[in-house]
Amino acid sequence: WRYEQEFTEYGLTAPNPRWAKGHAIDLEAKSVRCGWMPFTPNFHRNPIDVVADAERAGAKTPADIETYVADQVASKKLDLAINDPDAKENWPRVWFIWRANAIQSSAKGHEFFLRHYLGAHDNVIAEERAKGKTTTVKYRDTAPQGKYDLVVDINFRMNTTGLYSDIILPTAFWYEKNDLNTTDLHSFLHVLGQAVPPVWESKTDWEIFKLIAKKVSELSPLAFSKPVRDVVLQPLMHDTPDELAQPEILDWAEGECKLVPGKSFPHVRVVERDYANLYNKFISFGPKAREDGISAVGVNIPIKKQYDHMLENPIMPMPDARHMRCVEWGGKRYPSLEDVLDACNVVLMCAPVANGEVSYQGFVNEEHHVGLPLADIAEPTRGVSSTFYDLTRQPRRILTSPCWTGLVNDGRAYSAWCMNVERLVPWRTLTGRQSLYLDHQWYLDFGEHIPTYKPRLNPRKTGDIVKSRVDDRSLVLNYITPHGKWNIHSTYKDNHRLLMLSRGMDPVWINDRDAEKVGIEDNDWVEVYNDNGVVVTRANVSRRIQPGTCMYYHAVERTVYIPKSQERKWRGGGHNSLTRIRINPLFLAGGYAQFTYGWNYWGPTGIFTRDTHVVVRKMEKVEW
């Protein structure tokens, strides 16, 4: 955000806006304090200390603590961390990365991650431009570099994330572990069956997390003699009554309303942290699921019957996965999650796509929710269920689930929205219909309450190309990063056959007429750069690419075939070395109808790379 000016300097908005102006980080701060978006950490102080202060002030119940926190924030005695993200107490310190290529493939603005999160070398030449532009969020003259004390990568690949991690915990590969792998669009339940044990020092993901949990439990008495209470801010959530919280945008920080948790402010949740029993809790399926049921996308499903079934079954030795095991600690018994097969079978027992009775009960609950008969959908498969053992013997299709919108009964292929169209289940909008006109005050203020044409952004105004060299031997092109063509992320990236499919590397695809203007021929080495970073690769000249555009396929690693840059002093990077995170503040809207937040469901996306521009230049020499 420090490299941004006010977003209205490059983005068009409606005339005389009330909110659609200023710096995007200020609007993000507004969205956090209004309960529209999460931000971690929540406060400028340790939340465990905040609860301790509340208890010393006489707070006993969670409601008392909630009131104390609300009063402290309203009186500005307790500050939100979003208001000063560069303060040392608000930095992230430890990063555990599980099976993700966070430091390259996922990290839009990769070079900025290297600079500010890791304190490593980078190819950034962009200037900071936020000074004097923010009103709510504090701008510090010196930007932090190297925030993290520890980066732990839990991975089976040596990718860019592995290169920049302090510790790598090697995981088992697909055929060295038991696991489940399925989505709503893959209509079969997939299992990963262990063909061979994990090789050398690698362990399964489940065992790694168990060992970490066990060590934390062993060490916790050094810091905590007893369980402690923590306080967490939870935004107003999708598919809950929170969708009715804010029919009008009123900001307590601006004196427009009172600070009320769950209405004009995030929910204040009090959570007990029993670190000494972290391991015991990890290997146990807790009783809250029995009491409250399980939920997904607003659908609540009771599983008391299934939970009791798991407790009442006799404890059987593994690997007979047809029976559930139990564990005992603290004088109570729980369904076991100790072995990964235990965990898989608990998931299958409670998942509506794998257990027909669970699906049926979910549809019964949805009947009360939407006022329509739905349970008949699951009636024919009510007696169907699958265990891990079953799935290793025979592929089985998913069952129709109240959590998804497809109907897959009688071998029907999955297709979205069937439930809405054929059974009239309301869409998850304010009206229950598909919406073209969006009456949220935020969208109205931005002038995007109906589909709105937006021209391409000016790369000088966005800060993409300000200091980068541009002359008659270079092209300025719109930059697009489609999903990988010759690889799946970094898996098999260095496989000889796959490398041969695309010139031994990922080339940048350029239109033939654009390339001709600056003398670039097919297979020439080129440098692709902007103020955010640089890429060095070969050119794939093709008339299939739209003029004015270049494509560089997703998930390029800084491991093989990356020469040094002539424009910058360091080695070239990957696809996200040319991007920078910019949040479209329109998508911060929340607190009302379908715009309310949901993790991996509703919230702002990162910048689309088609809003990024780059310079492409033919290289004079290649240095490794």
C-alpha positions as CSV (number, residue, x, y, z in Angstrom):
1,W,0.0,0.0,0.0
2,R,3.0,2.3,0.5
3,Y,3.6,2.3,-3.2
4,E,0.1,3.5,-4.0
5,Q,-1.4,7.0,-4.3
6,E,-5.1,7.7,-3.9
7,F,-6.8,5.1,-6.1
8,T,-8.9,7.8,-7.7
9,E,-5.8,9.1,-9.5
10,Y,-6.1,6.1,-11.8
11,G,-9.5,4.6,-11.2
12,L,-12.8,6.2,-12.4
13,T,-15.6,6.7,-10.0
14,A,-18.9,8.5,-10.0
15,P,-18.9,12.3,-9.6
16,N,-18.9,13.8,-6.1
17,P,-18.5,10.5,-4.2
18,R,-18.9,10.2,-0.4
19,W,-16.7,7.2,0.1
20,A,-15.2,6.3,-3.3
21,K,-12.1,8.5,-2.9
22,G,-8.9,8.8,-1.0
23,H,-6.3,6.0,-0.4
24,A,-7.3,2.4,-0.6
25,I,-5.6,1.6,2.8
26,D,-7.9,4.1,4.5
27,L,-10.9,2.4,3.0
28,E,-9.6,-0.9,4.1
29,A,-9.3,0.4,7.6
30,K,-12.9,1.6,7.4
31,S,-14.0,-1.8,6.3
32,V,-12.3,-3.5,9.2
33,R,-13.7,-1.2,11.9
34,C,-17.2,-1.5,10.4
35,G,-17.0,-5.3,10.5
36,W,-16.8,-5.8,6.8
37,M,-13.4,-7.4,6.5
38,P,-11.0,-9.3,8.9
39,F,-7.5,-8.0,9.6
40,T,-4.8,-9.9,11.6
41,P,-3.6,-9.0,14.1
42,N,-6.8,-7.4,15.5
43,F,-5.2,-5.0,18.0
44,H,-1.9,-3.2,18.7
45,R,-1.7,-5.3,21.9
46,N,-1.6,-9.0,22.6
47,P,-5.3,-10.1,22.8
48,I,-4.5,-12.4,25.7
49,D,-3.3,-9.3,27.6
50,V,-6.5,-7.5,26.6
51,V,-8.6,-10.2,28.2
52,A,-6.4,-10.1,31.3
53,D,-7.0,-6.3,31.6
54,A,-10.8,-6.9,31.2
55,E,-10.7,-9.5,34.0
56,R,-8.8,-7.1,36.3
57,A,-11.4,-4.5,35.5
58,G,-14.1,-6.9,36.8
59,A,-15.2,-8.7,33.6
60,K,-16.2,-12.3,34.2
61,T,-18.4,-13.5,31.4
62,P,-17.7,-13.4,27.6
63,A,-20.4,-10.7,27.4
64,D,-18.5,-8.6,30.0
65,I,-15.3,-8.9,28.0
66,E,-17.1,-8.0,24.8
67,T,-18.4,-4.8,26.5
68,Y,-15.0,-4.0,27.9
69,V,-13.3,-4.4,24.4
70,A,-16.0,-2.3,22.7
71,D,-15.6,0.5,25.3
72,Q,-11.8,0.5,25.0
73,V,-11.9,0.7,21.2
74,A,-14.6,3.4,21.2
75,S,-12.6,5.5,23.7
76,K,-9.4,5.0,21.6
77,K,-7.6,3.4,24.5
78,L,-7.3,0.2,22.4
79,D,-6.3,0.7,18.8
80,L,-6.9,-1.5,15.8
81,A,-3.7,-2.9,14.2
82,I,-4.9,-1.9,10.7
83,N,-4.5,1.8,11.7
84,D,-0.7,1.3,12.0
85,P,0.3,-1.8,10.1
86,D,4.1,-0.9,10.0
87,A,4.4,-0.7,13.8
88,K,6.6,-3.5,15.1
89,E,3.9,-4.9,17.4
90,N,1.7,-5.4,14.4
91,W,4.1,-7.3,12.2
92,P,3.6,-11.0,11.4
93,R,6.4,-13.0,12.9
94,V,6.0,-16.7,12.2
95,W,4.7,-18.1,8.9
96,F,3.8,-21.8,8.6
97,I,3.1,-22.6,4.9
98,W,1.4,-25.9,4.2
99,R,1.5,-27.4,0.7
100,A,1.2,-23.9,-0.9
101,N,3.7,-22.0,-3.1
102,A,3.1,-18.8,-1.2
103,I,6.3,-17.0,-2.0
104,Q,6.0,-16.8,-5.8
105,S,2.9,-18.4,-7.2
106,S,0.4,-17.1,-4.7
107,A,2.2,-13.9,-3.7
108,K,1.1,-11.2,-6.1
109,G,3.9,-8.7,-5.7
110,H,6.5,-11.3,-5.2
111,E,9.4,-8.9,-5.1
112,F,7.7,-6.9,-2.4
113,F,7.4,-10.0,-0.3
114,L,11.1,-10.5,-0.6
115,R,11.8,-7.0,0.5
116,H,9.3,-6.4,3.3
117,Y,8.4,-9.8,4.6
118,L,11.8,-11.6,4.2
119,G,14.4,-8.8,3.9
120,A,15.9,-10.6,0.9
121,H,17.2,-9.1,-2.4
122,D,14.6,-7.8,-4.8
123,N,14.2,-6.2,-8.2
124,V,11.8,-3.4,-7.1
125,I,12.6,0.1,-8.3
126,A,9.1,1.5,-7.5
127,E,9.0,4.5,-5.3
128,E,6.8,4.8,-2.2
129,R,4.0,7.3,-3.0
130,A,1.6,7.0,0.0
131,K,3.2,9.7,2.2
132,G,0.7,12.5,2.8
133,K,-2.1,10.6,1.1
134,T,-3.5,8.6,4.1
135,T,-5.8,10.1,6.7
136,T,-6.7,7.1,9.0
137,V,-3.7,4.7,8.6
138,K,-0.4,6.0,9.9
139,Y,2.4,6.4,7.4
140,R,5.8,5.7,8.9
141,D,8.8,7.2,7.1
142,T,10.7,3.9,7.2
143,A,9.1,0.8,5.8
144,P,9.8,-2.5,7.6
145,Q,12.1,-4.9,5.9
146,G,12.4,-8.5,7.0
147,K,9.3,-8.8,9.3
148,Y,9.4,-12.5,9.7
149,D,11.5,-14.2,12.4
150,L,10.7,-17.7,11.1
151,V,9.3,-19.2,7.9
152,V,8.5,-23.0,8.0
153,D,7.6,-24.7,4.7
154,I,5.6,-28.0,4.9
155,N,6.0,-29.2,1.4
156,F,7.0,-32.1,-0.9
157,R,8.4,-29.7,-3.6
158,M,11.6,-27.6,-3.8
159,N,9.9,-24.6,-5.2
160,T,10.5,-20.8,-4.6
161,T,8.8,-21.0,-1.2
162,G,11.3,-23.7,-0.2
163,L,14.2,-21.6,-1.4
164,Y,13.3,-18.7,0.9
165,S,12.2,-20.7,4.0
166,D,14.2,-21.2,7.2
167,I,12.9,-24.7,7.8
168,I,11.5,-27.3,5.3
169,L,9.4,-30.1,6.8
170,P,9.4,-32.7,3.9
171,T,6.0,-34.2,3.4
172,A,5.0,-37.5,1.8
173,F,4.1,-37.5,-1.8
174,W,0.6,-38.4,-3.2
175,Y,1.2,-42.2,-3.2
176,E,3.0,-42.3,0.2
177,K,0.0,-41.3,2.3
178,N,-3.7,-41.9,2.9
179,D,-5.9,-38.8,2.3
180,L,-9.1,-37.5,0.7
181,N,-9.3,-35.3,-2.3
182,T,-12.6,-34.0,-3.7
183,T,-14.5,-30.9,-4.7
184,D,-18.1,-30.2,-5.7
185,L,-17.2,-30.3,-9.4
186,H,-15.4,-33.6,-9.3
187,S,-18.3,-35.9,-8.9
188,F,-16.4,-38.9,-7.4
189,L,-15.0,-39.3,-3.9
190,H,-11.2,-39.6,-4.4
191,V,-8.9,-41.2,-2.0
192,L,-5.1,-41.2,-2.0
193,G,-4.1,-44.7,-0.9
194,Q,-0.7,-45.2,0.6
195,A,1.2,-47.5,-1.8
196,V,4.6,-47.1,0.0
197,P,5.6,-45.5,3.3
198,P,7.0,-42.0,3.2
199,V,10.6,-42.1,2.1
200,W,13.7,-41.0,4.0
201,E,12.9,-38.1,6.5
202,S,9.5,-37.2,5.1
203,K,6.3,-37.7,7.0
204,T,2.6,-37.4,6.2
205,D,1.0,-34.0,6.6
206,W,-1.1,-35.3,9.4
207,E,1.9,-36.7,11.3
208,I,3.8,-33.4,10.9
209,F,0.9,-31.4,12.4
210,K,0.6,-34.0,15.2
211,L,4.2,-33.6,16.1
212,I,4.0,-29.8,16.1
213,A,0.9,-29.9,18.3
214,K,2.6,-32.4,20.7
215,K,5.7,-30.2,21.0
216,V,3.6,-27.1,21.7
217,S,1.7,-29.0,24.4
218,E,5.0,-30.1,26.0
219,L,6.4,-26.5,25.9
220,S,3.3,-24.6,26.8
221,P,3.7,-24.9,30.7
222,L,6.8,-22.7,30.3
223,A,4.5,-19.8,29.2
224,F,1.1,-20.7,30.4
225,S,0.4,-22.4,33.8
226,K,-3.3,-22.8,32.9
227,P,-5.7,-22.2,30.0
228,V,-6.0,-18.5,29.0
229,R,-8.7,-16.6,27.3
230,D,-8.1,-14.8,24.0
231,V,-10.3,-12.3,22.2
232,V,-10.8,-12.4,18.4
233,L,-12.6,-10.0,16.1
234,Q,-14.9,-11.8,13.6
235,P,-16.4,-9.8,10.7
236,L,-20.1,-9.8,9.9
237,M,-20.6,-13.1,8.2
238,H,-22.3,-14.3,5.0
239,D,-25.4,-16.6,5.3
240,T,-26.1,-15.3,8.9
241,P,-28.4,-12.6,10.3
242,D,-25.4,-10.3,10.0
243,E,-26.6,-9.7,6.4
244,L,-29.3,-7.4,8.0
245,A,-26.8,-5.6,10.3
246,Q,-26.2,-2.5,8.2
247,P,-28.9,-1.4,5.7
248,E,-27.2,2.0,5.9
249,I,-23.5,2.7,6.0
250,L,-22.8,4.4,9.4
251,D,-19.3,4.6,10.8
252,W,-18.9,4.8,14.6
253,A,-15.4,6.2,14.3
254,E,-16.9,9.2,12.5
255,G,-19.6,9.7,15.1
256,E,-22.4,8.5,12.9
257,C,-23.5,5.7,15.2
258,K,-22.5,3.9,18.4
259,L,-19.9,1.1,18.4
260,V,-22.0,-2.1,18.7
261,P,-20.2,-5.4,18.3
262,G,-22.0,-7.5,15.6
263,K,-23.8,-4.4,14.2
264,S,-21.5,-1.5,13.5
265,F,-18.3,-3.3,14.6
266,P,-17.0,-6.9,14.2
267,H,-18.2,-9.5,16.6
268,V,-16.0,-9.8,19.7
269,R,-15.4,-13.6,20.3
270,V,-13.8,-14.9,23.5
271,V,-11.9,-18.1,22.9
272,E,-10.2,-20.3,25.5
273,R,-6.6,-21.3,24.6
274,D,-5.7,-24.6,26.4
275,Y,-2.2,-25.0,24.9
276,A,-1.2,-27.8,27.3
277,N,-4.0,-29.9,25.7
278,L,-3.4,-28.8,22.1
279,Y,-2.2,-32.3,21.2
280,N,-5.1,-34.0,22.9
281,K,-7.6,-31.7,21.1
282,F,-5.8,-32.3,17.8
283,I,-6.4,-36.1,18.0
284,S,-10.0,-35.8,19.2
285,F,-13.3,-34.9,17.5
286,G,-14.6,-32.4,20.0
287,P,-18.1,-32.4,21.5
288,K,-19.1,-28.9,20.1
289,A,-19.8,-30.6,16.8
290,R,-22.2,-32.9,18.5
291,E,-23.9,-30.0,20.2
292,D,-24.0,-27.4,17.4
293,G,-23.8,-29.6,14.3
294,I,-21.6,-28.7,11.3
295,S,-22.1,-25.8,8.9
296,A,-21.1,-24.8,5.4
297,V,-22.3,-21.9,3.3
298,G,-25.1,-21.2,5.7
299,V,-26.4,-24.8,5.8
300,N,-26.4,-26.3,9.3
301,I,-26.5,-30.1,9.7
302,P,-27.1,-31.9,13.0
303,I,-24.7,-34.8,13.4
304,K,-25.6,-35.9,17.0
305,K,-26.6,-39.4,15.7
306,Q,-23.3,-39.8,13.8
307,Y,-21.2,-38.6,16.7
308,D,-22.8,-41.0,19.1
309,H,-22.4,-43.8,16.6
310,M,-18.7,-43.2,16.5
311,L,-18.5,-43.2,20.3
312,E,-20.6,-46.4,20.7
313,N,-18.8,-48.5,18.2
314,P,-16.1,-50.8,19.7
315,I,-12.5,-49.6,19.5
316,M,-10.9,-51.6,16.7
317,P,-7.3,-51.8,15.7
318,M,-6.2,-50.1,12.6
319,P,-6.1,-50.6,9.6
320,D,-9.7,-51.9,9.9
321,A,-11.1,-48.6,8.9
322,R,-14.7,-49.8,8.9
323,H,-15.0,-49.1,12.6
324,M,-14.3,-45.9,14.4
325,R,-11.8,-45.6,17.2
326,C,-12.0,-43.5,20.3
327,V,-9.4,-41.7,22.5
328,E,-9.7,-40.8,26.2
329,W,-8.2,-37.8,28.1
330,G,-9.4,-35.6,30.9
331,G,-11.8,-38.3,32.0
332,K,-13.9,-38.2,28.7
333,R,-14.0,-40.2,25.5
334,Y,-14.0,-38.7,22.0
335,P,-14.0,-40.1,18.4
336,S,-10.4,-40.5,17.4
337,L,-8.5,-38.3,15.0
338,E,-5.2,-39.8,16.0
339,D,-4.5,-41.6,12.7
340,V,-5.1,-40.0,9.3
341,L,-7.5,-42.9,8.6
342,D,-9.5,-41.9,11.7
343,A,-9.7,-38.4,10.4
344,C,-10.7,-39.5,6.9
345,N,-13.5,-41.7,8.3
346,V,-14.8,-38.9,10.6
347,V,-15.0,-36.6,7.5
348,L,-16.8,-39.3,5.5
349,M,-19.1,-40.0,8.3
350,C,-20.2,-36.4,8.7
351,A,-20.0,-35.2,5.0
352,P,-23.4,-35.0,3.2
353,V,-21.6,-35.9,-0.1
354,A,-20.5,-39.2,1.5
355,N,-23.3,-40.0,4.0
356,G,-26.9,-40.1,2.8
357,E,-28.4,-39.7,6.3
358,V,-26.3,-36.5,6.9
359,S,-27.4,-35.2,3.5
360,Y,-31.1,-36.0,4.4
361,Q,-30.9,-34.2,7.7
362,G,-29.3,-31.2,6.0
363,F,-32.2,-31.0,3.5
364,V,-34.7,-31.3,6.4
365,N,-33.1,-28.3,8.0
366,E,-33.0,-26.4,4.7
367,E,-36.8,-27.0,4.3
368,H,-37.3,-24.9,7.4
369,H,-34.8,-22.4,6.2
370,V,-36.3,-21.7,2.7
371,G,-39.9,-22.9,3.2
372,L,-39.8,-25.5,0.4
373,P,-40.0,-29.4,0.4
374,L,-36.4,-30.6,-0.3
375,A,-35.9,-33.8,1.8
376,D,-37.2,-36.0,-1.0
377,I,-34.0,-35.2,-2.9
378,A,-31.9,-37.2,-0.4
379,E,-34.5,-39.8,0.4
380,P,-33.4,-42.4,-2.2
381,T,-29.8,-42.4,-1.0
382,R,-30.5,-42.0,2.7
383,G,-29.0,-45.4,3.5
384,V,-25.8,-44.9,1.4
385,S,-22.5,-44.2,3.1
386,S,-18.8,-44.7,2.3
387,T,-15.8,-45.4,4.5
388,F,-12.2,-45.0,3.4
389,Y,-12.0,-48.8,3.1
390,D,-15.0,-48.8,0.7
391,L,-13.4,-46.1,-1.5
392,T,-10.2,-48.0,-1.9
393,R,-12.2,-51.0,-3.2
394,Q,-14.6,-49.1,-5.5
395,P,-15.0,-45.6,-6.9
396,R,-18.1,-43.9,-5.6
397,R,-19.9,-40.8,-6.7
398,I,-20.7,-37.9,-4.4
399,L,-24.3,-37.7,-3.2
400,T,-26.5,-34.7,-3.7
401,S,-25.6,-32.2,-0.9
402,P,-27.6,-29.3,0.5
403,C,-24.3,-27.4,0.6
404,W,-24.0,-27.3,-3.2
405,T,-26.4,-26.4,-6.0
406,G,-26.0,-29.4,-8.2
407,L,-28.3,-32.4,-8.5
408,V,-26.4,-35.7,-9.1
409,N,-29.1,-38.3,-8.4
410,D,-29.4,-41.2,-10.8
411,G,-26.0,-40.7,-12.4
412,R,-26.7,-37.1,-13.4
413,A,-23.6,-35.0,-14.2
414,Y,-22.9,-32.1,-11.8
415,S,-24.1,-28.7,-13.0
416,A,-24.3,-25.6,-10.8
417,W,-27.6,-23.9,-9.9
418,C,-29.8,-26.9,-10.6
419,M,-31.3,-26.6,-7.1
420,N,-32.1,-22.9,-7.6
421,V,-33.7,-23.4,-11.0
422,E,-35.5,-26.7,-10.6
423,R,-36.4,-26.6,-6.9
424,L,-36.7,-22.8,-6.6
425,V,-34.2,-22.6,-3.7
426,P,-33.5,-18.9,-3.4
427,W,-30.2,-17.5,-4.6
428,R,-28.1,-16.1,-1.7
429,T,-29.0,-12.5,-2.4
430,L,-31.2,-10.0,-0.6
431,T,-34.1,-10.8,-3.0
432,G,-33.4,-14.5,-3.4
433,R,-33.0,-13.8,-7.1
434,Q,-30.0,-13.3,-9.4
435,S,-29.1,-9.7,-9.2
436,L,-28.0,-7.3,-11.9
437,Y,-28.7,-4.1,-10.0
438,L,-26.8,-3.8,-6.7
439,D,-28.4,-1.4,-4.3
440,H,-25.6,-1.4,-1.7
441,Q,-24.8,2.3,-0.9
442,W,-21.1,1.6,-1.4
443,Y,-21.7,0.3,-5.0
444,L,-24.0,3.2,-5.7
445,D,-21.3,5.6,-4.5
446,F,-18.7,3.9,-6.7
447,G,-21.0,4.1,-9.7
448,E,-20.9,0.3,-10.2
449,H,-24.5,-0.6,-9.1
450,I,-25.0,-2.0,-12.6
451,P,-22.4,-3.5,-14.9
452,T,-20.0,-0.7,-15.8
453,Y,-17.4,-0.4,-18.5
454,K,-13.9,0.4,-17.1
455,P,-11.1,1.3,-19.5
456,R,-7.6,-0.1,-19.0
457,L,-5.5,1.6,-16.3
458,N,-2.7,4.0,-17.1
459,P,0.5,2.2,-16.1
460,R,2.2,5.5,-15.2
461,K,-0.6,6.5,-12.9
462,T,-0.8,3.1,-11.2
463,G,3.0,3.1,-10.7
464,D,3.7,0.1,-12.9
465,I,5.9,2.0,-15.3
466,V,7.4,5.2,-14.0
467,K,11.1,4.6,-13.5
468,S,11.5,1.7,-16.0
469,R,13.3,2.4,-19.2
470,V,10.9,2.7,-22.3
471,D,12.3,3.6,-25.8
472,D,11.7,2.7,-29.4
473,R,13.4,-0.7,-28.9
474,S,10.8,-1.8,-26.3
475,L,7.1,-2.6,-26.1
476,V,4.6,-1.6,-23.4
477,L,2.1,-4.4,-23.2
478,N,-0.8,-5.5,-21.0
479,Y,0.4,-8.4,-18.9
480,I,-1.7,-11.6,-18.4
481,T,-0.8,-14.7,-16.4
482,P,-3.1,-17.7,-17.3
483,H,-2.9,-20.9,-15.4
484,G,0.0,-23.2,-16.1
485,K,0.1,-24.9,-19.4
486,W,3.1,-27.2,-19.0
487,N,2.9,-27.9,-15.3
488,I,0.7,-28.0,-12.3
489,H,2.2,-25.3,-10.1
490,S,5.8,-26.5,-9.7
491,T,5.0,-30.2,-9.6
492,Y,6.9,-31.9,-12.5
493,K,8.3,-28.5,-13.6
494,D,11.8,-29.9,-14.0
495,N,10.6,-33.1,-15.7
496,H,12.5,-33.4,-18.9
497,R,9.6,-34.4,-21.1
498,L,7.5,-31.4,-19.9
499,L,10.4,-29.0,-20.3
500,M,10.7,-30.2,-23.9
501,L,7.1,-29.3,-24.5
502,S,7.8,-25.6,-24.2
503,R,11.4,-24.7,-25.2
504,G,12.7,-26.0,-21.9
505,M,11.1,-23.1,-20.0
506,D,8.0,-21.0,-19.8
507,P,8.3,-18.4,-22.6
508,V,6.4,-15.1,-22.8
509,W,3.9,-15.1,-25.6
510,I,3.9,-12.0,-27.8
511,N,1.8,-11.0,-30.8
512,D,3.8,-11.4,-34.1
513,R,3.1,-7.8,-35.3
514,D,4.1,-6.3,-31.9
515,A,7.3,-8.4,-31.9
516,E,8.1,-7.2,-35.4
517,K,8.0,-3.6,-34.4
518,V,11.0,-4.0,-32.1
519,G,12.9,-6.8,-33.9
520,I,12.0,-9.7,-31.6
521,E,12.0,-13.0,-33.4
522,D,10.6,-16.3,-32.1
523,N,12.8,-17.9,-29.4
524,D,14.8,-14.7,-28.8
525,W,15.8,-14.0,-25.2
526,V,13.8,-11.1,-23.9
527,E,13.5,-9.2,-20.6
528,V,10.1,-8.4,-19.3
529,Y,10.1,-5.7,-16.6
530,N,8.3,-2.9,-14.8
531,D,8.9,-1.0,-11.6
532,N,7.7,-4.0,-9.6
533,G,10.3,-6.5,-10.8
534,V,11.7,-8.4,-13.8
535,V,11.4,-11.6,-15.8
536,V,14.0,-13.0,-18.2
537,T,12.8,-15.7,-20.6
538,R,12.4,-16.6,-24.3
539,A,9.8,-15.1,-26.6
540,N,7.1,-17.3,-28.2
541,V,5.9,-15.1,-31.1
542,S,2.4,-16.0,-32.1
543,R,-0.5,-14.4,-34.0
544,R,-2.9,-16.1,-31.6
545,I,-2.0,-13.5,-29.0
546,Q,-4.0,-10.3,-29.0
547,P,-2.0,-7.2,-30.0
548,G,-1.0,-5.0,-27.1
549,T,-1.0,-8.0,-24.8
550,C,1.6,-10.6,-23.6
551,M,1.0,-13.8,-21.7
552,Y,3.3,-15.6,-19.2
553,Y,1.8,-18.8,-17.8
554,H,1.2,-19.1,-14.1
555,A,3.5,-20.9,-11.6
556,V,7.0,-20.1,-12.8
557,E,9.7,-21.0,-10.2
558,R,13.0,-19.3,-9.4
559,T,14.7,-22.7,-9.5
560,V,15.7,-23.5,-13.2
561,Y,16.3,-21.6,-16.4
562,I,16.2,-18.1,-14.8
563,P,19.1,-16.0,-16.2
564,K,20.2,-12.6,-14.7
565,S,18.6,-9.4,-15.6
566,Q,20.4,-6.6,-17.6
567,E,18.0,-4.0,-16.4
568,R,18.3,-4.9,-12.7
569,K,21.3,-6.4,-10.9
570,W,19.7,-9.6,-9.7
571,R,18.4,-12.8,-11.3
572,G,15.1,-12.6,-13.0
573,G,12.0,-13.8,-11.2
574,G,8.7,-15.5,-12.0
575,H,5.2,-14.5,-13.1
576,N,4.4,-12.6,-9.9
577,S,7.6,-10.6,-10.0
578,L,5.8,-8.1,-12.2
579,T,2.6,-7.7,-10.2
580,R,1.9,-5.6,-7.1
581,I,-1.1,-6.2,-4.7
582,R,-3.8,-3.6,-5.3
583,I,-7.2,-4.1,-3.7
584,N,-10.2,-2.8,-5.6
585,P,-11.9,-0.9,-2.8
586,L,-15.3,-1.6,-4.3
587,F,-15.1,-5.1,-3.1
588,L,-14.6,-4.1,0.5
589,A,-18.3,-3.4,0.8
590,G,-20.0,-5.5,3.5
591,G,-22.5,-5.6,6.3
592,Y,-25.5,-5.8,4.0
593,A,-27.2,-8.7,2.1
594,Q,-25.0,-10.9,-0.1
595,F,-22.0,-8.5,0.3
596,T,-21.3,-9.8,3.8
597,Y,-17.9,-11.5,4.3
598,G,-17.2,-15.2,4.0
599,W,-13.8,-16.9,4.0
600,N,-12.8,-18.0,0.5
601,Y,-16.4,-17.1,-0.5
602,W,-17.0,-13.3,-0.5
603,G,-14.4,-10.6,-0.2
604,P,-11.9,-8.6,-2.3
605,T,-9.8,-10.4,-4.8
606,G,-6.2,-9.5,-5.4
607,I,-5.3,-7.4,-8.5
608,F,-6.1,-9.1,-11.8
609,T,-2.9,-9.2,-13.8
610,R,-4.7,-7.7,-16.8
611,D,-4.5,-4.4,-14.9
612,T,-0.7,-4.7,-14.9
613,H,1.5,-3.4,-17.7
614,V,5.1,-4.4,-18.6
615,V,8.0,-3.4,-20.8
616,V,9.4,-6.1,-23.2
617,R,12.9,-5.7,-24.6
618,K,15.1,-8.0,-26.6
619,M,18.2,-9.0,-24.6
620,E,21.7,-8.3,-25.9
621,K,23.4,-11.1,-24.0
622,V,22.4,-13.9,-21.6
623,E,24.2,-14.2,-18.2
624,W,23.6,-17.1,-15.8
